[in-house]
Structures are given as C-alpha cells and as structure tokens.
C-alpha cells in the first residue's frame, strides 16, 4: 500500500529534517517501524 510506504518514508525523512539526526538508521530501527506500519507483512516475511 502506497500510503503505508509513504508513512515509513516520511518517518525516515523526518528523522533527519525535523529532528536533526546525523547517524544512520539501524536495521533494528527499520524493523521496528516495519512491525508498526506493516504488521501483516512483518508476520509473513519476518526474518527467521
């Protein structure tokens, strides 16, 4: 769903533009956001 992808992309952009983040976003942080925004996808494809 494009709206959910946009939410994730917006979160990434905001980390840098709104909050002044300078470090890379970790795999763990992205996983947490995928779980939050795409719970069905996460359950189907989560790492084993």
C-alpha positions, 0 to 999 in steps of 0.5 A: 500500500502506497500510503503505508510506504509513504508513512515509513518514508516520511518517518525516515525523512523526518528523522533527519529534517525535523529532528536533526539526526546525523547517524544512520538508521539501524536495521533494528530501527527499520524493523521496528517501524516495519512491525508498526506500519506493516504488521501483516507483512512483518508476520509473513516475511519476518526474518527467521 
